[in-house]
């Protein structure tokens, strides 16, 4: 069976975002190895692995909280085991879910927020559409023109060309848009606006991510942070109904059943 492999490169001086969209050049669904193969050789059943990763990404829990919760159910786990599961499986889960992603709107609000990784502040670029649906994210060590351009390129590559972009007042973001238009990467017809009021949607949405990061007690590396944030964004997109649940069991399906269908090859 053909295996779909998408590599998420994390450069030492650049940034990282969500994994590439799980589509193919001919518009067909990409093929993956059977889900059972992902967990082959694991000591624990795949349902336990998926449950721990899903709960960690979706709720305000630390690894030790999950250890205690699993212990109450008679399942003995070390917190480092769950950490390894999150790091190993989250990118694969994102790729499989993305096969069922809905398109986002064309009016984007782009903004960012600082988060701490290994004791240092890094910048998290994010965008949502007019309805509050998540467009994309990009984690960068720097907040500058190059980082802003990298974020916009990535968002356009994985989603669509926007019709309008609302930015904050930070000069580097506006310079990035100007450079992309001059280079022909962003059509000149795309309207650019700058308004704190219009950007309230994205500023409120940052709280979803930052509130989830709080109980994690610090991110230990840039690569780890990128993977975890990608997983948090996935969980938030599921809550925002950004996937075609009708293809995953419909509105009456229970959460474990929907996840099982989303991860199936």
C-alpha positions in Angstrom: 0.0 0.0 0.0 1.2 3.5 -0.9 2.0 5.6 2.2 1.4 9.3 2.3 4.3 11.0 4.0 4.3 14.8 4.6 7.3 16.2 6.4 7.0 19.2 8.6 10.4 20.9 8.6 11.3 23.0 11.6 14.1 25.3 10.8 16.4 26.6 13.5 15.9 30.2 12.6 12.5 30.2 11.1 9.3 28.8 12.4 6.8 26.1 12.2 3.1 25.6 11.8 0.4 23.0 11.2 1.2 20.1 9.0 0.5 20.4 5.3 -3.1 19.9 4.2 -3.8 16.2 3.6 -4.8 16.6 -0.1 -3.3 15.4 -3.3 -2.6 17.0 -6.7 -5.5 15.2 -8.4 -8.0 16.1 -5.7 -8.2 12.5 -4.4 -8.0 11.5 -0.8 -4.4 10.7 0.1 -3.8 7.1 1.2 -2.5 6.2 4.6 -1.3 3.0 6.2 -4.2 1.2 8.1 -4.6 2.8 11.5 -3.8 -0.4 13.2 -0.3 -0.2 11.8 0.3 3.1 13.6 0.0 1.4 16.9 1.7 -1.9 16.0 4.1 -2.9 18.8 2.7 -0.6 21.4 2.2 -2.0 24.8 -1.2 -0.2 25.2 -4.3 -0.6 23.1 -4.8 2.0 20.4 -8.0 3.2 22.0 -6.1 4.2 25.2 -3.4 6.0 23.2 -6.0 8.0 21.1 -8.0 8.8 24.3 -5.0 10.2 26.1 -3.8 12.3 23.1 -7.3 13.5 22.5 -8.0 14.5 26.1 -4.6 16.2 26.4 -5.1 18.3 23.3 -8.8 19.1 24.1 -8.9 19.9 27.8 -7.0 21.8 30.4 -5.0 18.8 31.7 -1.3 18.2 32.4 0.4 14.9 31.7 0.3 14.1 35.4 -3.5 14.8 35.5 -3.9 12.2 32.8 -1.8 9.7 34.6 -4.1 10.1 37.7 -7.2 9.8 35.6 -6.0 6.7 33.8 -4.9 5.3 37.2 -8.5 5.7 38.5 -9.5 3.5 35.6 -6.9 0.8 36.5 -4.5 1.8 33.7 -0.9 2.5 34.9 0.9 5.0 32.8 4.0 7.2 33.2 3.6 10.9 32.3 6.6 10.5 29.9 4.7 7.8 28.0 1.8 10.2 27.3 4.3 12.9 26.3 5.8 10.6 23.7 2.4 9.6 22.4 1.4 13.3 21.9 4.7 14.1 20.1 4.6 11.0 17.9 0.9 10.8 17.0 -0.4 14.4 16.9 1.1 15.2 13.4 -0.3 12.0 12.0 -3.7 12.7 13.5 -3.7 16.2 12.0 -3.0 14.8 8.5 -5.8 12.3 8.7 -8.4 14.8 10.1 -7.4 17.3 7.4 -8.9 15.0 4.7 -12.3 16.1 6.0 -11.6 19.9 6.5 -14.1 22.5 5.4 -13.0 25.5 3.4 -12.5 28.7 5.4 -13.8 32.1 4.4 -11.9 34.7 2.4 -12.0 37.5 5.0 -9.1 36.9 7.4 -8.1 38.5 10.7 -4.4 38.0 11.3 -2.7 38.7 14.6 -0.2 37.1 17.0 0.6 36.6 20.6 3.7 35.7 22.6 4.1 32.4 24.3 7.0 31.1 26.4 9.1 28.1 25.2 12.0 26.8 27.3 12.0 30.1 29.2 12.1 32.3 26.1 9.3 34.3 24.4 8.4 33.3 20.9 5.7 34.6 18.6 2.7 32.7 17.6 1.1 34.0 14.4 -2.6 33.1 13.9 -5.5 33.8 11.6 -9.2 33.3 11.7 -11.9 34.0 9.1 -14.9 36.3 9.5 -16.9 33.5 11.2 -14.1 32.8 13.7 -13.0 29.6 11.9 -9.3 28.9 12.3 -7.3 29.5 9.1 -3.7 28.6 10.2 -0.9 29.3 12.7 2.8 29.8 12.5 5.3 29.7 15.4 8.4 31.9 15.0 11.4 32.8 17.1 11.1 36.3 15.6 8.4 38.8 15.0 9.5 40.5 11.8 8.8 40.9 8.1 10.2 37.5 7.1 8.2 35.7 9.7 5.0 37.5 8.7 5.6 36.6 5.1 6.3 33.0 6.0 3.0 32.8 7.9 1.0 34.3 5.1 2.6 32.1 2.4 1.8 29.0 4.5 -1.8 30.0 5.1 -2.4 30.7 1.4 -0.7 27.5 0.4 -2.8 25.3 2.8 -6.1 27.2 2.5 -6.9 29.7 -0.2 -6.1 33.2 -1.4 -7.9 35.7 0.9 -10.1 38.5 -0.4 -9.5 40.7 2.6 -6.9 40.7 5.4 -7.3 42.6 8.6 -4.0 43.3 10.4 -2.9 44.9 13.6 -0.9 48.1 13.6 2.5 46.4 13.7 4.5 47.8 10.8 6.3 44.5 9.9 3.0 42.8 9.0 2.0 45.6 6.6 5.5 45.5 5.1 5.1 41.8 4.6 1.9 42.2 2.7 3.4 45.0 0.5 6.3 42.7 -0.3 4.1 39.8 -1.2 1.9 42.0 -3.5 5.0 43.4 -5.2 6.4 39.9 -5.8 3.0 38.8 -7.2 2.5 36.2 -4.5 -0.5 38.1 -3.2 -3.0 39.5 -5.7 -3.1 43.3 -5.7 -7.0 43.1 -5.4 -6.7 41.8 -1.9 -7.9 44.5 0.5 -5.8 45.2 3.6 -7.4 46.8 6.6 -6.0 47.8 10.0 -8.5 48.1 12.8 -8.3 47.0 16.4 -12.1 46.7 16.5 -12.2 44.4 13.5 -9.4 42.3 15.0 -11.3 41.5 18.2 -12.3 38.1 16.8 -8.7 36.9 16.5 -7.7 38.4 19.8 -10.5 36.6 21.6 -9.6 33.4 19.8 -6.0 33.6 21.1 -7.5 32.9 24.6 -8.6 29.4 23.5 -5.0 28.4 22.8 -3.4 30.2 25.7 -5.8 28.9 28.2 -5.0 25.4 27.1 -1.3 26.0 27.2 -1.5 27.2 30.9 -1.8 23.8 32.6 1.0 22.3 30.5 3.6 23.9 32.8 5.9 25.1 30.1 7.0 23.9 26.7 10.5 22.4 26.6 11.5 22.9 23.0 10.5 24.8 19.9 9.7 21.6 18.0 7.6 20.2 20.9 5.7 23.5 21.1 4.9 23.5 17.3 3.5 19.9 17.6 1.5 20.6 20.7 0.0 23.9 19.4 -0.8 22.1 16.1 -2.7 19.6 18.1 -4.5 22.2 20.2 -5.5 24.0 17.0 -6.9 20.7 15.7 -9.0 20.2 18.8 -10.3 23.7 18.5 -11.2 23.3 14.9 -13.1 20.1 15.8 -15.1 22.1 18.4 -15.7 24.9 15.8 -17.2 22.2 13.4 -14.6 22.8 10.7 -14.7 19.2 9.5 -17.3 17.3 7.6 -18.7 15.3 10.4 -21.4 13.9 8.1 -18.7 11.7 6.6 -17.5 10.6 10.0 -20.8 9.2 11.4 -23.0 12.2 11.4 -24.2 14.6 14.2 -25.5 11.8 16.4 -22.1 9.9 16.5 -20.2 9.9 19.8 -16.8 11.6 20.0 -14.8 8.3 20.1 -16.7 7.0 17.0 -16.0 10.2 15.1 -12.3 10.1 16.0 -12.2 6.4 15.0 -13.7 7.2 11.6 -11.4 10.3 11.1 -8.2 8.2 11.7 -9.2 5.3 9.6 -7.2 4.8 6.4 
